[in-house]
């Protein structure tokens, strides 16, 4: 029986997406990525799911890209290596984009080492919670590579450009205390209750109506690349949709019913 590389369980409307390749420290293989894409698409379209927590099985969060897969790519005929690499990048970016644009709050519950693509996976989530067993390493430099899972986009936005350059150029491992200080990690939790606390936080973040959360997240994700007028325009369009929602109409009616008339 083939191993399920991505496990998804739903607990009180919160999806728990678990990387399930512990014997390889949850390194991302091509097969695992295909399952990840399918899982993310399913969660995004499931109206019963209000938020998502991403974590890893075993002692690691994600060791990054699968080294065996790298070896196979390098064994291709020399004239095919570049195009094969480009094709793989499209799949990596598709998965990361699905995670980043998930129309629901997402939390990375980092239970161990997050290396290379694993670190990028964590930062593609809205929030990062980590245990004292967690570490973060943008280790691409050790393979003669650059971050390809969004690290060059996500990391500077959390730590600033000079710090991002230092972290990426050195490939140095960051323990929990430094990751918290720099803003890579938003909250810490004990190893034994990491998932429980992440679920509680996801529940707290997802109490608002799904349409307002999705529209607000979409605009916020564009705010660093847009000027104020573009954000106003996007906000106007989104607010127009919010005005027509049943939730807005009912909440206004409820508020007015509880407010004594001044007439």
HUZIDA-V773803 format. One record per residue. N is the residue number from 1. BURIAL is + if it has 24 or more other ideal C-beta (glycine too) atoms within 12 Angstrom, else -. D_LAST is the distance of its C-alpha to the last C-alpha in Angstrom with 2 decimals. Layout:
BEGIN
n={N;N}
burial={BURIAL;BURIAL}
d_last={D_LAST;D_LAST}
END
This chain:
BEGIN
n={1;2;3;4;5;6;7;8;9;10;11;12;13;14;15;16;17;18;19;20;21;22;23;24;25;26;27;28;29;30;31;32;33;34;35;36;37;38;39;40;41;42;43;44;45;46;47;48;49;50;51;52;53;54;55;56;57;58;59;60;61;62;63;64;65;66;67;68;69;70;71;72;73;74;75;76;77;78;79;80;81;82;83;84;85;86;87;88;89;90;91;92;93;94;95;96;97;98;99;100;101;102;103;104;105;106;107;108;109;110;111;112;113;114;115;116;117;118;119;120;121;122;123;124;125;126;127;128;129;130;131;132;133;134;135;136;137;138;139;140;141;142;143;144;145;146;147;148;149;150;151;152;153;154;155;156;157;158;159;160;161;162;163;164;165;166;167;168;169;170;171;172;173;174;175;176;177;178;179;180;181;182;183;184;185;186;187;188;189;190;191;192;193;194;195;196;197;198;199;200;201;202;203;204;205;206;207;208;209;210;211;212;213;214;215;216;217;218;219;220;221;222;223;224;225;226;227;228;229;230;231;232;233;234;235;236;237;238;239;240;241;242;243;244;245;246;247;248;249;250;251;252;253;254;255;256;257;258;259;260;261;262;263}
burial={-;-;-;-;+;+;+;+;-;-;-;-;+;+;+;+;+;+;+;+;+;+;-;+;+;+;+;+;+;+;-;+;+;-;+;+;+;-;+;+;-;-;+;+;-;-;-;-;+;+;+;+;+;+;+;+;+;-;-;+;+;+;+;+;+;+;-;-;+;+;-;-;+;-;-;-;-;-;-;-;-;-;-;-;-;-;-;+;+;-;+;+;+;-;+;+;+;+;+;+;+;+;+;+;+;+;+;+;+;+;+;+;+;+;+;+;+;+;+;+;+;+;+;+;+;+;+;+;+;+;+;-;+;+;+;+;+;+;+;+;-;-;-;-;+;+;+;+;+;+;+;+;+;+;+;+;-;+;+;-;-;-;+;+;-;-;+;+;-;-;+;-;+;+;+;+;-;-;+;+;-;+;+;+;+;+;+;+;+;-;-;-;-;+;+;-;+;+;+;+;+;+;+;-;+;+;-;-;-;+;+;+;+;+;+;+;+;+;+;-;+;-;-;-;-;-;-;-;-;-;-;-;-;+;-;-;-;+;-;-;-;+;-;-;-;-;-;-;-;-;-;-;-;-;-;-;-;-;-;-;-;-;-}
d_last={72.39;70.63;68.31;64.62;63.98;60.19;58.51;54.89;53.10;49.42;47.93;44.34;43.46;45.31;48.55;51.46;53.93;57.23;60.19;63.08;66.38;67.11;70.86;70.28;67.47;65.07;66.62;65.15;67.70;67.33;66.92;64.28;62.35;62.42;60.94;58.31;57.22;56.97;54.98;52.50;51.98;51.44;48.90;46.98;46.64;45.97;42.29;42.90;43.82;41.05;43.30;47.01;49.38;52.79;55.69;59.45;61.83;64.35;64.83;63.78;60.61;62.52;65.85;65.14;67.11;69.99;73.27;75.30;73.21;73.94;77.63;77.63;76.01;78.68;81.40;80.41;82.76;82.21;81.04;78.24;76.83;74.45;72.98;72.73;70.89;68.51;67.86;67.12;64.69;62.66;62.31;61.40;58.74;57.34;56.92;55.40;52.97;51.83;51.18;49.45;47.17;46.41;42.78;42.03;42.36;46.03;47.81;51.53;52.80;56.05;58.45;61.59;63.18;61.40;64.07;64.05;62.08;60.74;59.09;57.70;56.35;54.42;52.86;51.87;49.34;45.94;46.84;50.09;50.66;54.25;56.49;59.15;61.66;60.09;61.64;60.99;63.79;63.68;67.35;68.01;70.20;72.67;73.32;73.49;70.11;66.67;63.36;62.68;59.69;57.10;58.13;58.61;55.00;53.23;55.19;54.69;50.93;51.03;53.72;54.24;57.17;59.94;59.35;59.23;62.55;64.08;63.07;64.20;67.39;68.55;67.57;67.17;65.51;62.30;61.70;58.30;57.89;58.58;56.48;53.51;54.16;54.39;51.26;53.18;51.90;48.25;48.76;51.82;52.47;55.46;57.91;57.46;53.69;53.16;52.19;49.96;48.02;47.85;46.40;43.78;42.83;42.78;40.43;38.08;38.21;37.61;34.42;32.36;32.45;35.90;34.89;33.04;35.99;38.54;36.93;36.25;39.81;41.32;39.75;40.48;44.08;44.41;42.78;46.07;47.74;44.90;43.48;39.82;39.35;40.85;38.57;35.51;36.87;37.54;34.14;32.45;34.47;33.81;30.06;30.03;31.68;29.34;26.30;27.95;28.81;27.65;27.11;24.59;22.64;22.71;21.83;18.68;17.63;18.58;16.70;13.36;14.19;14.80;11.77;8.96;5.52;3.79;0.00}
END
